Amino acid sequence: MILFAAIGGLLALMGGIVYYSSLDLPQLELAEIELAKVEVIDVNSIENRVKLETTFLVKNPSDKTFTVPLISYELFANGKSLGTGQYSTEDIAMPGRAAFYPGTEIPLKSTFQFVLSDTIMEEYRAITSGENVEYKVEGMITVETAWSIVEKEFQSTL
């Protein structure tokens, strides 16, 4: 009888932990992300390779503190895809990541590289010559607390 009570208590405790962790999910869904800036860092004209720095502005309008371990995205220039990139701090323990306290906005920077191809010749020329380019990004942001994790899709235009 004591064994059954102990097993029942353990299952109740585990259920309570799962319930408690699910309370953060609506707050984490409120996280906002937008493309703030895209800058040319380097142009390698020999290999026809361009290195860009993409800056995302992540906002926390909720009452919960969270971190962002991963932002996966596809970058578009003038409507054409340049490729995919990511911002990642997954290899850093949660206490070492940038903490998004309630009401804060933090810019996160990511390096993005692409190579000239036949499909993006005009965009490559516009980017390397400093012309005005409309950038669009589509992707997924991962937001987490010590108890919960949420993946949220996003789109932003610059």
N, C-alpha and C positions, 0 to 999 in steps of 0.2 A: 504494500500500500504506500509506503514512504517513497519507494522508487517511482511509482506512478505520479505521485504528487511532485517529486523533484523534476521529472520529465515534463509534466504539465507546466510547472513554474518556469522552466527553461524555455519552453515554446512560447509562453505568454511574454516573457522578457524579450525574446527575439521579435515577436510580433509588435511589441511596443517600440522597439528600435526602428523597425521598418516604418511604422506609422509616424514616429517623430521625424524621421528623415524626409518623409513625403510632405511635411508642412512647409519646407523651404521652396518647393518647386514653383508655386505661383510667383514668389518673389524673384526667383532667378530668371523666370520668363520675361521679366520687365527690363532686363539688360538691353542697352541700345548700343549699336555700333554704326559708324559711318566712315567712309573714306575721306580723310582730311587732306591728304597731300600725296602727290606722286612726283618724285624728283629724279632726274637723270644723274647717276653717280659716275658712270664710266661708259665710254663708247670705244669698243675695240674694232676699228675699221678693218683690221687684217682678218679677224675671224667673223666679222659681221655680227658681233654680240653686243648687247646693251644691258647694262646693270641699272636697275631702278630701285629706289627706296620708296616703299609704300608705307604711309602712315595712317593708322586707323585710330579714331577717337572713340574710346569705349566709355560709356556713361553708366552709372549705377543710380537709378532713381528709386530703388527699393530701400527697405530698412535692414537688409541683410548684407554682410560683408562677404565678398566672393573673390575668387581668382580666375584668371583666364589661362588655361594651359595650352589651348590650341585654337588657331583661326586658319581654316583651309579656304582658299578662294581661287576664283578664276578671274583674271584681269582682262578687260576689253579696252581697246583704243579705237575710237570712232566706230564702234559697233562690231569690230572684229576681234576675235579672241587672240590674245598674245600667249596664253598658256596658263598653267596653274602654279600657285605658290602657297606658302604657309608661314605663319608665325607660330613658333612652338617653344614652350617652356616645360614640356612634359618630363624632361630629364632632370628638372630642378624640383626639389621637395616643396610641398605647398607653403611652408613658412618662408621660403626664399623667393617666392614669386611676388609680383606687384599685387598688393591688396587693394581692392576696390571698396573703400568704405562707403557708407550711404551718402549719396549726393555728390560723389566725386566723378571727375572726368580725367582719364589718363590716356595719353597718346602711346600707342604701341607700334614699333617700326619693324618692317620686314624687308629683306633684300629679295628682289625679284629679277631673274635673268631670262632673256629670250634671244633667239637667234633669227636672223633674217631668213624669210622663206618667200616663195612666190605668192602666197596668199596674203601676206602682210607687208608688201613692198611699200605701199603708200604710207602706211602707218609708221613703218620704220624710218622712212625719210622725214616725216613730220616730227617724230620724236627726236631724232638726232639733229635736226636743224633748228629745234627750239620753237617750232610753230605751236599754235594753240591746238591742243588735243583734248577731246572729251573722253574721260576715263569712266569706266563702269566696272563695278566689282560685284560678283555673286559668290556666296559661299556659306560656310557653316562656322559658327562660333560655339565653343564649348565653355560653359560657365560652371564652376563648382564651388561648393563649400566643403567643410569637413564631412558632412553627412550626405550631400546630394550632388548630382551632376545633371546638367541639362545641355542638350545640343539644340541650337536655334539657327534656322536659316536666315540669311539677310541679303539685301541688295542695297547698293549705294552708288550714286553718280557724282562725279566731280567735274 
